[in-house]
Amino acid sequence: MNKRVMELKGVEVWDGNMANSQAFRQADVDVVAAYPITPSTATVENYAMFHANGYIDGEVMMTESEHAAMSACIGAGAAGGRVATATSSQGLALMIETLYQASGMRIPVVLCLVNRALAAPLNVNGDHSDLYLTRDSGWISIDAFSPQEAYDMTLMSFKISEHPEVRLPVISNQDGFMTSHTAQNVLPLKDDVACKFVGDYLQVNALLNFDKPVTHGVQTEQDWHFEHKAKQHAALMGSKKVILEIFAQFKELTGREYKLVESYNLENADIAIVCLGSTFETAMLAIDQLKAEGINAAVVAPRVFRPFPLEEVAEALQNVKAIACMDRSAPGGTVGTLYNEVSGALFNTPARPLMSNLIYGLGGRDMTVAGLKDIFRNLDKEAKAGKLSGKIQRFIGVRGPELSFYDAQGDVK
Amino acid sequence: MSKPISEMGWDELAPGAVLYTFDGDINYNIADIQPEDRMYSETSSKGMSVGDWRVIKPVWNSETCIDCQNCWIFCPDTSIIARNKEMKGVDYEHCKGCGLCVSVCPTNPKSLLMFNEYETVENALANWPAKKKKGEE
């Protein structure tokens, strides 16, 4: 634990960035190496302020780029220290090569990714382009929908990442601005309680352990590479069990319950949207308001995006008749990721709901309660008619003529 | 390692593809033991020859060497063999022919010079240049 304790109130008013910074501070990180980028800058800026004010015993490294920031984290992690950083958008894009290094080398790193659109055109606001860019990087990816959840997820990320059966880096996602810059009530743990929860850092194959010299970052060709990637994937898939254990321990400590797949009003719902990020909470309001219209809608969101909770998503959506998978990222020539993954999850099950793919909110375009109510009303019509009201993929909230792609084939029921 | 790494299944490999330099734990001072007596593991680079990466090689002339250890310090591949601060030769299994040892050698004439890989050491030593006079390039 850091020598200097920060006295926190029972309820603090923090935005998502401050929630990250405080979780870093309480986790007693050895090295935070970072390069600033909107909207994640304040995560590290606050942390550097804590450091300057004597609250941090560890090191803060200002590097020359995001690529260098993650590289420094990997180096310090391989040496045997607890490490963390934060970034967004272009910074994540520059970091991407090293993300694969971190996961392949099985270095525990916590990366707070404050989701923001990718250029061009340049845009600082929130969408999930950067989150989706990390899809196949081999990192555990967890999503927070509010500042409280950002605090909780970032704190738990250390414990998940460093678990001896996991030893994989973890991304703690939150929406740029909508979460990162929106101050809300956050219930923090006291420093000693949080530090005890995260626990001491467990060194595995540390470079600085001279009793067991080890080489990190080796070359493998066709003779070993496949086996190493298989082992890495097995660890990522196996992390689900550990994540559930740590969610359970966290609930024991705080009373706050998290699941692999979050949902609202799923019992008896006829229709559902699947989304990520702050849209979840907006959808909760829309769902409550629509009850007066006799529409029984649900929202489902993977709390854990990687490893993808395929079975849990399938189980959650067995009884709805129409599903809109809402992807907040330009899909790049196909259907959106959530559409692909949710459809794939449902395919080997009895359920055959109508599936549509809504592309929305790019570059921070608002998704309002009214907008979500319209989406639910249309889903309700589709469920009652037994067929899609248009093409499979539709752009929602974009100016200009209707933009939609892919016809449903045959008589979809 | 219980068996060669090339025969291991995915479940048997070390996480992160790390390679251990030595078999077992090191409960002795490595610096007290000569490399040839250390328990290098099968996956250590010690047992891997990379000499064929080289097209030119450094040849050492013991007649002019003053055992200053410059080459030993600067060699990026620990391919200068020295014992008790005396130069013993070049490890041709690991030297990649970068020539750094030659450039840092302070003697006149140099005690390490680069020769074609196919040149015999005997020939190289027979053709060693003479001491340069003051001001001679």
Interface residues (C-beta under 8 A of the other chain):
Chain A: G104 M105 R106 I107 R167 V204 N205 F210 D211 K212 P213 V214 T215 H216 V218 T220 D223 W224 F226 E227 H228 A230 K231 Q232 A234 A235
Chain B: I5 S6 M8 G9 W10 D11 L13 A14 P15 G16 A17 V18 L19 Y20 T21 F22 D25 I26 N27 I30 S45
